[in-house]
Amino acid sequence: MVNGRHTREDLLTEEHLTTALDWLDQQTGWPDGAARAKLTAHLEHLDERRLRDRARLRRRVRRDQVARALAAYYAEAADGFRTYRVRCGPELLSTSLLTRPDWLGLSLPYGTAFNLTDTRSPRLPMDATGSRAAVEWLAEAVTGGHPTFNAPLYRMTGVDLGGDTVGAGFGAAEFVEYALSMRLLERELLDAIVDGRAVRPGALPLRDHYLPDRATVTHPSVRLCGGGPLALCAVARESDYVVLVRESENGRLTLVPQTFHEPATDFEEDVSVAATLRRELAEVLGEAPMAWLAEHPGRWRVECTGFGFELVSGDFAFASLIVVDDAGWWDGFGARLPSGLRAHSTRDPEGLAELLCDPGWSSEGLFALAEGLRRLSAVGGDRVRLPRLRPELG
């Protein structure tokens, strides 16, 4: 590492990159070491300045551009599934999240109906286009000084929202498997939008291969389906709630908590989505605020408010609401929130409208925010005054 930045030599020898390259060799049937040789050869021709320029152009692509592009690609119907949109006052906010009417407006507890259905990592069919894109992505990461990340990951095999609680099945996977396959679809899509190329079946080879139609999107058992829960966290004060939002340096907005569904220690023991939400909330808030919640279990609750599949990479998204009904929590910890968190009052409809219309939201973030606010309005009484808010399916 030089001046706080990882050198190319460091990155080429780190453990997770080796794991990724070994996995590529296995998936493609290449001889041992072939993926590393291809990576080394590709690195010789990369222009770091050009890569930075391309990354900047990708970041400028707006959520509505992505939504329109994917609506064009997935134009065919699929058993009542449509993309989620929400009307906030006069504004119609589009997303690329695929859902259906009975998956919206939920108030389901996260019970125990989560099962580990398969402990084997998936075997992904990888053609020449996919393997080349994987090598290119790894080369860009190394050139940009970004270490490769890996960790155990849950992949969804099925979901059941037809009862009085949330049910889902999950299998085992590794993050590098997801990163070198499904996650590459976003890069391909953004490049097509930046270049002004058509976004349609036959024009995006990776998407055509991994996620070709809505039927594949909505049947997670036939593919590698990563994703996770995200929650609108609402904390009571004397006359309102505050909802917590995190803003990154580049203006991106996320809810707290928001994370991939992954095990902490054991695949079978940690399969509950609620466990992932609580663990991520503890990482954000810290030990003392979470200890208060643990000591007062009847004064806060977690519900699932909606579900869908994000079309960009096929990720599943459990929209959730975390409500702390006791104003004592805010009195004790509100002044000590971690830096980077913004608090918005639920009795400020103009401010909430501005928050909803902020272009910094991802599709799944906007979905969880809107569905969480709708549910909070139903249970929060006079503490909640929303702008005019109505979901639509496109």
Disulfide bonds with the S-S distance in Angstrom:
none
